């Protein structure tokens, strides 16, 4: 997970934005119940800067293979939240250990 955190953290808002945009432009409700396959994931992320990072992050959650597009959005939000929480914990820990007075405020 540590290799994924920096790149995924920097792009988590983009991931959520892409999924929400995809959901908003979906012409019918029937598209929302599409089972998520590798082809669907590749189609969603093929135009991103680093599709393999997104795919790796989403495939790390077992719900990805058994959900629909709404579920995929929820998985993405949960992954982004987990990444933000890890980053916050890491930054807080580093701030607690610093001896630089400028960073302690």
Secondary structure as a PSIPRED ss2 file (coil, helix, strand):
# PSIPRED VFORMAT (PSIPRED V4.0)

   1 X C   1.000  0.000  0.000
   2 X H   0.000  1.000  0.000
   3 X H   0.000  1.000  0.000
   4 X H   0.000  1.000  0.000
   5 X H   0.000  1.000  0.000
   6 X H   0.000  1.000  0.000
   7 X H   0.000  1.000  0.000
   8 X H   0.000  1.000  0.000
   9 X H   0.000  1.000  0.000
  10 X H   0.000  1.000  0.000
  11 X H   0.000  1.000  0.000
  12 X H   0.000  1.000  0.000
  13 X H   0.000  1.000  0.000
  14 X H   0.000  1.000  0.000
  15 X H   0.000  1.000  0.000
  16 X H   0.000  1.000  0.000
  17 X H   0.000  1.000  0.000
  18 X H   0.000  1.000  0.000
  19 X H   0.000  1.000  0.000
  20 X H   0.000  1.000  0.000
  21 X H   0.000  1.000  0.000
  22 X H   0.000  1.000  0.000
  23 X H   0.000  1.000  0.000
  24 X H   0.000  1.000  0.000
  25 X C   1.000  0.000  0.000
  26 X C   1.000  0.000  0.000
  27 X C   1.000  0.000  0.000
  28 X C   1.000  0.000  0.000
  29 X H   0.000  1.000  0.000
  30 X H   0.000  1.000  0.000
  31 X H   0.000  1.000  0.000
  32 X H   0.000  1.000  0.000
  33 X H   0.000  1.000  0.000
  34 X C   1.000  0.000  0.000
  35 X C   1.000  0.000  0.000
  36 X C   1.000  0.000  0.000
  37 X C   1.000  0.000  0.000
  38 X H   0.000  1.000  0.000
  39 X H   0.000  1.000  0.000
  40 X H   0.000  1.000  0.000
  41 X H   0.000  1.000  0.000
  42 X H   0.000  1.000  0.000
  43 X H   0.000  1.000  0.000
  44 X H   0.000  1.000  0.000
  45 X H   0.000  1.000  0.000
  46 X C   1.000  0.000  0.000
  47 X C   1.000  0.000  0.000
  48 X C   1.000  0.000  0.000
  49 X C   1.000  0.000  0.000
  50 X C   1.000  0.000  0.000
  51 X H   0.000  1.000  0.000
  52 X H   0.000  1.000  0.000
  53 X H   0.000  1.000  0.000
  54 X H   0.000  1.000  0.000
  55 X H   0.000  1.000  0.000
  56 X H   0.000  1.000  0.000
  57 X H   0.000  1.000  0.000
  58 X H   0.000  1.000  0.000
  59 X H   0.000  1.000  0.000
  60 X C   1.000  0.000  0.000
  61 X C   1.000  0.000  0.000
  62 X H   0.000  1.000  0.000
  63 X H   0.000  1.000  0.000
  64 X H   0.000  1.000  0.000
  65 X H   0.000  1.000  0.000
  66 X H   0.000  1.000  0.000
  67 X C   1.000  0.000  0.000
  68 X C   1.000  0.000  0.000
  69 X H   0.000  1.000  0.000
  70 X H   0.000  1.000  0.000
  71 X H   0.000  1.000  0.000
  72 X H   0.000  1.000  0.000
  73 X H   0.000  1.000  0.000
  74 X H   0.000  1.000  0.000
  75 X H   0.000  1.000  0.000
  76 X H   0.000  1.000  0.000
  77 X H   0.000  1.000  0.000
  78 X H   0.000  1.000  0.000
  79 X H   0.000  1.000  0.000
  80 X H   0.000  1.000  0.000
  81 X H   0.000  1.000  0.000
  82 X H   0.000  1.000  0.000
  83 X H   0.000  1.000  0.000
  84 X H   0.000  1.000  0.000
  85 X H   0.000  1.000  0.000
  86 X H   0.000  1.000  0.000
  87 X H   0.000  1.000  0.000
  88 X H   0.000  1.000  0.000
  89 X H   0.000  1.000  0.000
  90 X H   0.000  1.000  0.000
  91 X H   0.000  1.000  0.000
  92 X H   0.000  1.000  0.000
  93 X H   0.000  1.000  0.000
  94 X H   0.000  1.000  0.000
  95 X H   0.000  1.000  0.000
  96 X H   0.000  1.000  0.000
  97 X H   0.000  1.000  0.000
  98 X C   1.000  0.000  0.000
  99 X C   1.000  0.000  0.000
 100 X C   1.000  0.000  0.000
 101 X H   0.000  1.000  0.000
 102 X H   0.000  1.000  0.000
 103 X H   0.000  1.000  0.000
 104 X H   0.000  1.000  0.000
 105 X C   1.000  0.000  0.000
